[in-house]
Amino acid sequence: MSDQSSDASSRPASSPESGDDAVHTASDAVPAQGSEPPAGSPGRAKAEGKPARASTPAVPPQDAGPDVPKVPAYLKAPQTDVWQRPGRHQPVGLLTRLRPPAPPAIGAATLGAVLATALLSALLLGDGLGPNLLIVAVPAALGAFFAARSAGRRLRPWTAVWAVGGLALLAIPALREAGWPVFLAVVSAIALGSLALHGSRSWPGVLLGSLGLFPSAAAGVRWGWHGVRDRADDSRGRVRTVVRSTAVAVVLLVVFGALFASADAAFADLLGNLTPDVSVGDGPWRLFLFVLGLVGALAAAYSAAAPVRWDGITVRPGKARNRAEWALPLIVLNLLFAAFIALQLVVLLGGYDKVLEETGLLPAEYARQGFWQLLWATVLTLIVIALALRWAPRGGPGDRTLVRSVLGTLCVLTLVVVASALRRMDLYVDAFGLTRLRISVAAVELWLGVVLVLILAAGVFGARLLPRAIAVSAAAGVLAFGLISPDGLIAQQNVERYGSHRTIDIDYLKGLSADAVPALDELPEPLRSCALENFQRDLADLDAPWYSSSWGEVRARDILEEHPVQSHEVDCYRLGTKSDGREGQEGESSYDPY
């Protein structure tokens, strides 16, 4: 083989300037004049007297031949990063490692759903929260569904559970007027929606997957922009057609809607209730809501098409301890729990008065102090269980039996502590009434008991479903908390307590939401008017459209319109707050701000 042929074979297959992707080898090169034909070529076969086989004529490489100059080294494309130190690789980001390849171009159905979400956000969310939040969430969910289907993802059972749970939580703003259960429901709905998009199952996956929408916001915006730009370049005529048709439809609706509204007062009232009230002064706020809805819908669609696999993050188990070192502290803790529970049984069987006499505490003080200590004991016990599982011995079946026995006993004893804490809260509420703080911490304690039951079930049936089961229990707790109407329950308990104890704090009950109006309407006069005067004034001044009015607000307005508040020349602040003279109360008044 000639020198030119060998020199051609030593060059790159294609120069950086050529852009040719074909790969050439030395056997494809044409030999120079005067050189011996290579073996297997037609010329060599003819020289040897052998019949030449029909073959495709070889194409010489573009960078081979005597007239092709060599490319200097400084003009060649660098194969590696010149700024990278030798022997080191550039680190890859966490999201890059956990996210699958880029999704396909955004589809027309996804784009339409995203745009609908942005428009509804700008038109409906500016006047408050109510059914409008659920209305806005529907096209966002459809956009995520279309994006997932275009990427080849299938609907799995747990995905349906998270999605249905998230939409159910968004029904709370449509039902309840109180802001604190609505806030919990909205946050939980966003977390469940993120879990539905990412499909996580491990502890890191469930914890980080509930926040997975936020890392996808920037990537979703870029993905949507590229899709819109490509479609605009390919179909400028169709885009202009859609814009013209939309403009004509809007003009027709405005013109004929105005004519019909001026012709019929009933139609004008109906049209005014159905259409959003948009003013020029609300422009910046509406624009912000439009951008928020657009970014949120794009993030959801992008997560559905290319979810971050948070399950790829693994947490290494701790160093396994031997049986004695691991079990001795937990056995001592179990004995301490057993001693405390035995004392509780003694108190329950008739030693309550004796304990109060020896401690010098009032009944309310005993119940109040005990609840908070037992609540923290439950939380710390869950932390102890998590750490114990991390360092548990893992030698064989005997170690697994030991771990299940010790931790199972601790869970059972802690459940008794949870029951004792809830009993103390019940005594305290009976003495001083129900408040928002008391019902909240009681709900948290009850949920911690559910978590303990799930841990016991995981010890028997396996812990594969434990992370998702705890997430489901938390979402179900938030949903139940909103459905029971905590403000309505607080008002109902205080009204019933007034019927038996003749004490009530009107000033506190006036600070509740409109969900408390049906219960407060049962109070006798003048307590009823004192409790409802603020609600009637606020609801009369508030003219919210239908899509931002909850069912609790509508029901309260109907009650006050049917039975208006009466004017009484009384001091509503002190009315009903005096003590009834029962023994064992804290001070002169039976109301405690806790």
C-alpha positions as MATLAB code, in Angstrom:
seq = 'MSDQSSDASSRPASSPESGDDAVHTASDAVPAQGSEPPAGSPGRAKAEGKPARASTPAVPPQDAGPDVPKVPAYLKAPQTDVWQRPGRHQPVGLLTRLRPPAPPAIGAATLGAVLATALLSALLLGDGLGPNLLIVAVPAALGAFFAARSAGRRLRPWTAVWAVGGLALLAIPALREAGWPVFLAVVSAIALGSLALHGSRSWPGVLLGSLGLFPSAAAGVRWGWHGVRDRADDSRGRVRTVVRSTAVAVVLLVVFGALFASADAAFADLLGNLTPDVSVGDGPWRLFLFVLGLVGALAAAYSAAAPVRWDGITVRPGKARNRAEWALPLIVLNLLFAAFIALQLVVLLGGYDKVLEETGLLPAEYARQGFWQLLWATVLTLIVIALALRWAPRGGPGDRTLVRSVLGTLCVLTLVVVASALRRMDLYVDAFGLTRLRISVAAVELWLGVVLVLILAAGVFGARLLPRAIAVSAAAGVLAFGLISPDGLIAQQNVERYGSHRTIDIDYLKGLSADAVPALDELPEPLRSCALENFQRDLADLDAPWYSSSWGEVRARDILEEHPVQSHEVDCYRLGTKSDGREGQEGESSYDPY';
ca = [
       0.000    0.000    0.000;
       1.367    3.448   -0.894;
       2.371    6.238    1.503;
      -0.523    8.390    0.361;
      -2.979    5.654    1.149;
      -1.568    5.165    4.610;
      -1.545    8.933    5.130;
      -5.226    9.096    4.180;
      -6.072    6.341    6.601;
      -4.403    8.191    9.442;
      -6.574   11.299    9.045;
     -10.018   11.797   10.583;
     -12.946   10.330    8.689;
     -14.355   13.794    8.004;
     -13.019   17.231    8.550;
     -14.816   19.658   10.834;
     -15.678   21.856    7.896;
     -17.123   19.137    5.674;
     -19.943   18.086    7.968;
     -20.024   14.636    6.368;
     -21.181   11.962    8.817;
     -19.994    8.981    6.727;
     -17.143    6.903    8.159;
     -14.352    6.023    5.706;
     -11.632    3.451    6.091;
      -8.317    2.897    4.383;
      -9.739    0.143    2.178;
     -12.099    2.691    0.564;
      -9.250    4.939   -0.616;
      -8.177    5.016   -4.286;
      -4.509    4.033   -4.717;
      -2.161    6.538   -6.285;
      -0.722    6.106   -9.766;
       2.162    3.655  -10.008;
       1.225    1.793   -6.877;
       0.165   -1.827   -6.717;
      -3.594   -2.361   -6.563;
      -4.706   -3.574   -3.207;
      -5.695   -7.167   -2.704;
      -9.292   -7.920   -3.555;
      -9.693   -4.972   -5.924;
     -10.871   -5.462   -9.587;
      -7.444   -4.365  -10.902;
      -5.641   -6.949   -8.797;
      -8.057   -9.675   -9.906;
      -7.529   -8.772  -13.558;
      -3.779   -8.815  -13.136;
      -3.939  -12.280  -11.593;
      -6.178  -13.600  -14.396;
      -9.180  -14.029  -12.128;
     -12.701  -12.885  -13.071;
     -13.594   -9.684  -11.306;
     -16.775   -9.707   -9.234;
     -19.344   -6.990   -9.777;
     -19.192   -4.502   -6.949;
     -20.114   -0.922   -6.227;
     -17.304    1.401   -7.249;
     -15.486    2.771   -4.256;
     -15.978    6.462   -3.471;
     -12.766    8.193   -2.490;
     -12.843   10.101    0.790;
     -13.194   13.842    0.465;
     -10.129   14.552    2.590;
      -7.849   12.072    0.786;
      -5.670   12.580   -2.250;
      -2.502   14.378   -3.224;
      -4.175   17.786   -3.620;
      -5.933   17.890   -0.228;
      -3.876   19.839    2.292;
      -3.608   18.706    5.846;
      -5.635   20.601    8.436;
      -3.427   22.186   11.084;
      -3.945   20.954   14.610;
      -4.963   24.367   15.910;
      -7.846   24.496   13.384;
      -9.283   21.089   14.289;
     -12.293   20.878   16.624;
     -11.138   20.023   20.148;
     -12.130   16.542   21.237;
     -12.175   17.451   24.938;
     -12.808   20.548   27.015;
      -9.646   22.652   26.917;
     -10.512   24.219   30.260;
     -10.895   20.886   32.012;
      -7.941   19.628   33.985;
      -6.353   16.395   32.769;
      -7.704   13.291   34.477;
     -10.871   14.992   35.746;
     -14.421   14.733   34.434;
     -16.963   17.505   34.580;
     -19.549   16.697   37.294;
     -23.071   15.903   36.160;
     -25.956   17.612   37.952;
     -28.396   15.647   40.081;
     -31.405   16.433   37.899;
     -29.442   15.480   34.764;
     -28.682   12.059   36.185;
     -32.207   11.418   37.415;
     -34.220   12.859   34.525;
     -34.854   10.717   31.407;
     -33.992   11.975   27.910;
     -35.654   15.119   26.642;
     -39.346   14.659   25.844;
     -40.764   14.989   22.337;
     -41.917   18.363   21.073;
     -44.920   19.733   22.887;
     -48.137   18.763   21.147;
     -51.047   20.904   20.073;
     -53.377   19.427   22.708;
     -50.872   20.152   25.463;
     -50.358   23.694   24.207;
     -54.095   24.294   24.161;
     -54.516   22.991   27.699;
     -51.618   25.118   28.952;
     -53.030   28.248   27.324;
     -56.492   27.516   28.771;
     -54.961   27.156   32.235;
     -53.185   30.503   31.930;
     -56.298   32.321   30.700;
     -58.522   30.837   33.402;
     -55.947   31.726   36.042;
     -55.937   35.352   34.925;
     -59.739   35.592   34.699;
     -60.883   33.591   37.728;
     -58.209   33.581   40.433;
     -58.029   37.339   40.952;
     -61.155   37.534   43.147;
     -60.307   34.878   45.733;
     -60.420   31.111   46.051;
     -63.432   28.916   45.594;
     -64.587   26.589   42.819;
     -62.286   28.535   40.472;
     -59.224   26.683   41.745;
     -60.715   23.352   40.745;
     -61.765   24.806   37.381;
     -58.205   25.973   36.691;
     -56.725   22.628   37.761;
     -58.771   20.601   35.246;
     -57.084   21.891   32.028;
     -53.681   21.736   33.755;
     -54.292   18.066   34.535;
     -55.413   17.436   30.952;
     -52.252   19.073   29.614;
     -50.122   16.814   31.799;
     -52.097   13.793   30.582;
     -51.591   14.694   26.916;
     -47.866   15.292   27.475;
     -47.433   11.967   29.270;
     -49.274   10.113   26.515;
     -47.124   11.678   23.793;
     -44.026   10.603   25.733;
     -45.256    7.001   25.930;
     -46.100    6.941   29.658;
     -49.003    4.824   30.825;
     -51.510    5.569   33.566;
     -50.651    3.463   36.610;
     -52.853    2.771   39.667;
     -50.801    4.886   42.064;
     -50.751    7.742   39.564;
     -54.548    7.662   39.510;
     -54.629    7.624   43.327;
     -52.433   10.725   43.590;
     -54.329   12.556   40.841;
     -57.801   11.829   42.222;
     -56.655   12.734   45.723;
     -55.235   16.056   44.531;
     -58.445   17.007   42.725;
     -60.503   15.980   45.775;
     -58.418   18.268   47.986;
     -59.115   21.171   45.637;
     -62.810   20.758   46.474;
     -62.127   22.101   49.990;
     -61.844   25.753   48.804;
     -65.202   25.310   47.087;
     -66.811   24.059   50.306;
     -65.141   25.917   53.187;
     -64.567   29.601   53.821;
     -61.942   29.175   56.573;
     -58.498   30.050   55.274;
     -56.382   27.650   57.325;
     -57.915   24.317   56.163;
     -58.035   25.742   52.631;
     -54.314   26.511   52.768;
     -53.514   22.980   53.971;
     -55.694   21.503   51.229;
     -54.068   23.557   48.446;
     -50.524   22.726   49.573;
     -51.404   19.031   49.888;
     -53.054   19.048   46.446;
     -49.895   20.461   44.857;
     -47.821   17.788   46.605;
     -50.116   14.967   45.429;
     -50.140   16.334   41.895;
     -46.351   16.346   41.861;
     -46.304   12.740   43.104;
     -48.745   11.776   40.350;
     -46.398   13.227   37.736;
     -43.188   11.683   39.071;
     -44.445    8.285   40.272;
     -42.205    7.954   43.329;
     -42.291    5.063   45.761;
     -39.231    5.210   48.058;
     -38.695    7.536   51.017;
     -36.501   10.014   49.070;
     -38.857    9.718   46.116;
     -41.989   10.519   48.129;
     -40.357   13.363   50.070;
     -38.649   15.010   47.076;
     -41.266   13.995   44.533;
     -43.892   16.052   46.369;
     -41.759   19.125   45.556;
     -40.778   17.980   42.072;
     -42.799   20.598   40.183;
     -40.499   23.444   41.178;
     -37.294   22.108   39.496;
     -39.288   21.592   36.280;
     -40.498   25.204   35.987;
     -37.555   26.593   33.983;
     -37.218   23.465   31.817;
     -40.959   23.516   31.114;
     -40.869   27.139   29.961;
     -37.972   26.417   27.570;
     -39.742   23.320   26.285;
     -42.934   25.255   25.621;
     -41.101   28.144   23.934;
     -39.244   25.829   21.560;
     -42.491   24.076   20.688;
     -44.335   27.317   19.964;
     -41.425   28.690   17.905;
     -41.135   25.542   15.792;
     -44.850   25.414   15.134;
     -44.959   29.082   14.222;
     -42.159   28.601   11.702;
     -43.878   25.620   10.117;
     -47.441   26.945   10.005;
     -47.522   30.714    9.898;
     -50.641   30.666    7.757;
     -52.597   28.509   10.171;
     -51.554   30.671   13.119;
     -52.837   33.783   11.385;
     -56.095   31.986   10.621;
     -56.598   31.009   14.255;
     -55.843   34.549   15.432;
     -58.297   36.074   12.966;
     -61.035   33.579   13.861;
     -60.561   34.188   17.580;
     -60.675   37.958   17.131;
     -63.904   37.753   15.109;
     -65.506   35.468   17.699;
     -64.603   37.858   20.533;
     -66.026   40.848   18.656;
     -69.289   38.994   17.968;
     -69.643   37.931   21.601;
     -69.047   41.461   22.871;
     -71.409   43.145   20.435;
     -74.343   40.743   20.674;
     -73.813   40.154   24.381;
     -74.064   43.881   25.023;
     -77.234   44.108   22.906;
     -78.957   41.230   24.709;
     -77.869   42.553   28.126;
     -79.367   45.971   27.372;
     -82.568   44.354   26.094;
     -83.233   42.150   29.168;
     -82.298   42.956   32.762;
     -82.465   39.300   33.822;
     -80.042   38.303   31.065;
     -77.773   41.202   32.024;
     -77.734   39.994   35.636;
     -77.019   36.422   34.554;
     -74.259   37.567   32.208;
     -72.742   39.735   34.921;
     -72.648   36.815   37.363;
     -71.099   34.419   34.863;
     -68.442   36.636   33.320;
     -65.370   37.718   35.307;
     -65.162   41.335   36.392;
     -61.917   42.512   34.783;
     -60.826   46.134   35.143;
     -57.842   48.062   33.860;
     -56.542   48.624   37.373;
     -56.260   44.866   37.893;
     -54.040   44.500   34.832;
     -50.710   43.836   36.617;
     -52.336   41.373   39.010;
     -54.105   39.558   36.164;
     -50.872   39.444   34.188;
     -49.064   37.894   37.141;
     -51.790   35.258   37.482;
     -51.565   34.538   33.741;
     -47.801   33.980   33.972;
     -48.224   31.897   37.121;
     -50.803   29.657   35.471;
     -48.711   29.365   32.302;
     -45.511   28.421   34.156;
     -47.338   26.005   36.449;
     -49.109   24.221   33.589;
     -45.877   23.962   31.567;
     -44.015   22.596   34.596;
     -46.730   19.984   35.127;
     -46.732   18.961   31.457;
     -42.939   18.769   31.289;
     -42.818   16.699   34.486;
     -45.385   14.342   33.022;
     -43.352   13.931   29.821;
     -39.896   13.771   31.446;
     -40.266   13.196   35.200;
     -37.334   13.318   37.567;
     -36.753    9.807   38.909;
     -36.301   10.739   42.545;
     -36.264    7.042   43.406;
     -32.764    6.976   41.932;
     -31.512    8.642   45.129;
     -30.533    5.879   47.511;
     -29.838    6.255   51.213;
     -27.296    3.819   52.498;
     -28.311    1.982   55.664;
     -26.339    2.682   58.799;
     -23.791    0.366   60.253;
     -25.501   -2.680   61.727;
     -25.094   -3.011   65.495;
     -24.945   -6.210   67.470;
     -28.047   -7.381   69.262;
     -27.128   -6.328   72.792;
     -25.909   -2.867   71.835;
     -29.016   -2.224   69.746;
     -31.734   -3.788   71.891;
     -30.720   -2.702   75.426;
     -31.663    1.021   75.106;
     -34.952    0.189   73.410;
     -35.911   -2.386   76.038;
     -35.256    0.186   78.764;
     -37.456    2.653   76.865;
     -40.211    0.042   76.601;
     -40.080   -0.489   80.371;
     -40.392    3.257   80.953;
     -43.430    3.416   78.648;
     -44.984    0.440   80.460;
     -44.522    2.114   83.863;
     -46.168    5.302   82.627;
     -49.110    3.404   81.132;
     -49.561    1.458   84.370;
     -49.850    4.751   86.242;
     -52.434    5.950   83.739;
     -54.490    2.828   84.389;
     -54.351    3.490   88.133;
     -55.595    7.049   87.568;
     -58.324    5.781   85.260;
     -59.528    3.248   87.859;
     -60.132    5.840   90.557;
     -56.891    7.437   91.617;
     -57.482   10.707   89.749;
     -58.375   12.775   92.804;
     -55.434   11.387   94.746;
     -52.992   12.268   91.984;
     -54.350   15.817   91.822;
     -54.089   16.134   95.588;
     -50.465   14.977   95.630;
     -49.368   17.123   92.665;
     -51.336   20.208   93.666;
     -52.588   20.735   90.095;
     -56.058   21.740   89.019;
     -57.849   19.338   86.670;
     -57.409   21.674   83.691;
     -53.721   22.197   84.456;
     -53.172   18.451   84.727;
     -54.862   17.832   81.369;
     -53.164   20.726   79.602;
     -49.632   19.915   80.708;
     -50.030   16.228   80.032;
     -51.203   16.661   76.457;
     -48.210   18.644   75.243;
     -45.697   16.330   76.906;
     -47.394   13.270   75.437;
     -47.527   14.865   72.001;
     -43.762   15.438   72.039;
     -43.238   11.926   73.382;
     -45.087   10.547   70.342;
     -43.004   12.602   67.903;
     -39.723   11.615   69.552;
     -40.761    7.963   69.546;
     -41.181    8.055   65.763;
     -37.696    9.543   65.458;
     -36.302    6.799   67.707;
     -37.987    4.135   65.552;
     -36.489    5.609   62.352;
     -32.975    5.675   63.840;
     -33.368    2.200   65.299;
     -34.297    0.800   61.899;
     -31.252    2.445   60.369;
     -28.825    0.759   62.785;
     -30.770   -2.455   63.367;
     -28.869   -5.781   63.234;
     -29.260   -7.528   59.895;
     -27.588  -10.880   60.419;
     -30.423  -13.292   59.768;
     -33.960  -14.382   60.727;
     -33.157  -14.094   64.438;
     -32.216  -10.436   64.054;
     -35.405   -9.683   62.126;
     -37.488  -11.318   64.858;
     -35.706   -9.263   67.512;
     -36.244   -5.997   65.608;
     -39.928   -6.696   65.019;
     -40.530   -7.686   68.630;
     -38.801   -4.708   70.244;
     -40.080   -2.050   67.851;
     -43.555   -3.594   67.675;
     -43.820   -3.436   71.474;
     -42.688    0.195   71.396;
     -45.327    1.056   68.776;
     -48.118   -0.597   70.786;
     -47.104    1.222   73.966;
     -46.907    4.510   72.077;
     -50.435    3.994   70.781;
     -51.602    3.851   74.397;
     -49.751    7.128   74.997;
     -51.572    8.648   72.014;
     -54.917    7.561   73.455;
     -53.970    9.105   76.815;
     -53.020   12.398   75.138;
     -56.314   12.561   73.255;
     -58.214   11.827   76.473;
     -56.450   14.699   78.231;
     -57.305   17.053   75.374;
     -60.939   15.973   75.652;
     -60.941   16.869   79.350;
     -59.359   20.221   78.619;
     -61.835   21.042   75.831;
     -64.712   20.122   78.122;
     -63.396   22.595   80.709;
     -62.545   25.532   78.427;
     -64.113   24.910   75.027;
     -62.736   24.089   71.604;
     -60.368   26.421   69.738;
     -58.453   26.286   66.482;
     -55.181   25.413   68.177;
     -56.731   22.629   70.229;
     -58.482   20.959   67.314;
     -55.319   21.260   65.192;
     -52.948   19.616   67.665;
     -55.530   16.931   68.445;
     -55.762   16.156   64.712;
     -51.959   15.936   64.485;
     -51.837   13.559   67.448;
     -54.525   11.392   65.869;
     -52.570   11.247   62.595;
     -49.408   10.234   64.471;
     -51.395    7.330   65.871;
     -52.342    6.312   62.318;
     -48.643    6.418   61.359;
     -47.825    4.077   64.230;
     -50.499    1.646   63.036;
     -49.012    1.734   59.526;
     -45.550    1.007   60.949;
     -46.975   -1.998   62.797;
     -48.588   -3.226   59.571;
     -45.286   -2.766   57.724;
     -43.552   -4.942   60.312;
     -46.002   -7.742   59.549;
     -46.589   -7.414   55.800;
     -43.425   -5.633   54.655;
     -42.383   -2.001   54.317;
     -42.499   -1.679   50.528;
     -45.693    0.395   50.573;
     -44.977    2.273   53.797;
     -43.788    5.618   52.277;
     -46.774    5.875   49.967;
     -49.179    4.681   52.670;
     -48.028    7.427   55.049;
     -48.389   10.014   52.267;
     -51.926    8.767   51.571;
     -52.782    8.952   55.281;
     -51.544   12.560   55.479;
     -53.572   13.588   52.416;
     -56.650   11.782   53.726;
     -56.232   13.537   57.076;
     -56.081   16.961   55.422;
     -59.144   16.109   53.310;
     -61.116   14.908   56.343;
     -60.021   17.964   58.332;
     -61.441   20.252   55.663;
     -64.643   18.280   55.163;
     -65.590   18.332   58.857;
     -65.387   22.164   58.768;
     -63.170   22.894   61.794;
     -64.589   26.387   62.326;
     -68.111   24.997   62.220;
     -67.145   22.246   64.667;
     -65.555   24.785   67.038;
     -68.696   26.926   67.005;
     -70.966   23.910   67.467;
     -68.995   22.622   70.473;
     -68.992   26.025   72.163;
     -72.726   26.466   71.572;
     -73.459   23.052   73.077;
     -71.141   23.805   75.978;
     -73.028   27.036   76.629;
     -76.246   25.064   76.943;
     -74.789   23.001   79.806;
     -72.170   25.283   81.396;
     -73.708   28.697   80.598;
     -70.297   30.091   79.612;
     -69.141   31.166   76.165;
     -66.574   33.532   74.693;
     -68.370   35.563   72.053;
     -65.328   37.646   71.186;
     -63.370   34.554   70.112;
     -66.259   33.075   68.133;
     -66.706   36.324   66.186;
     -63.218   35.820   64.776;
     -64.112   32.540   63.064;
     -64.990   32.225   59.395;
     -68.434   32.133   57.799;
     -68.446   28.347   58.256;
     -69.415   28.989   61.926;
     -72.607   30.917   61.102;
     -75.024   27.901   61.063;
     -73.929   26.862   64.569;
     -73.908   30.403   65.986;
     -77.397   30.953   64.578;
     -78.676   28.519   67.238;
     -77.675   30.799   70.125;
     -80.445   32.649   71.997;
     -80.748   36.400   71.737;
     -78.904   38.651   72.417;
     -75.949   36.241   72.154;
     -76.884   35.364   68.592;
     -76.826   38.945   67.353;
     -73.603   39.671   69.237;
     -71.933   36.668   67.609;
     -73.225   37.332   64.078;
     -73.037   41.103   63.735;
     -69.526   41.013   62.235;
     -70.481   38.284   59.782;
     -73.494   40.215   58.518;
     -71.448   43.368   57.985;
     -68.598   41.549   56.226;
     -70.852   39.500   53.957;
     -72.878   42.561   53.013;
     -69.741   44.436   51.963;
     -68.285   41.450   50.114;
     -69.700   40.988   46.623;
     -67.673   38.036   45.365;
     -68.570   36.329   42.070;
     -69.843   32.790   42.015;
     -66.522   31.226   41.082;
     -64.750   32.666   44.133;
     -67.562   32.086   46.667;
     -67.481   28.960   48.794;
     -70.538   27.007   49.822;
     -69.943   28.049   53.437;
     -70.095   31.724   52.471;
     -73.251   31.255   50.388;
     -74.967   29.344   53.185;
     -74.028   31.989   55.765;
     -75.373   34.778   53.537;
     -78.677   32.917   53.081;
     -79.062   32.420   56.860;
     -78.412   36.077   57.626;
     -80.762   37.235   54.890;
     -83.528   35.028   56.283;
     -82.869   35.949   59.932;
     -81.109   39.334   60.108;
     -79.145   40.408   63.144;
     -81.105   42.433   65.703;
     -79.776   45.557   67.374;
     -79.237   45.193   71.125;
     -77.854   47.831   73.485;
     -75.672   45.345   75.402;
     -71.970   44.823   75.986;
     -71.307   41.883   73.691;
     -67.718   41.445   74.862;
     -68.626   40.541   78.455;
     -71.869   38.804   77.647;
     -71.670   35.104   78.464;
     -68.008   35.099   79.573;
     -68.497   35.119   83.349;
     -67.692   31.984   85.273;
     -70.533   29.866   86.560;
     -68.773   29.350   89.883;
     -67.605   25.783   89.286;
     -64.674   24.624   91.336;
     -61.388   23.719   89.772;
     -61.321   26.428   87.109;
     -58.320   28.569   86.312;
     -59.078   31.987   87.752;
     -62.372   33.855   87.553;
     -63.131   33.212   83.898;
     -63.648   29.818   82.353;
     -62.055   30.905   79.087;
     -58.416   30.123   78.389;
     -56.785   31.678   75.298;
     -54.774   28.478   74.612;
];
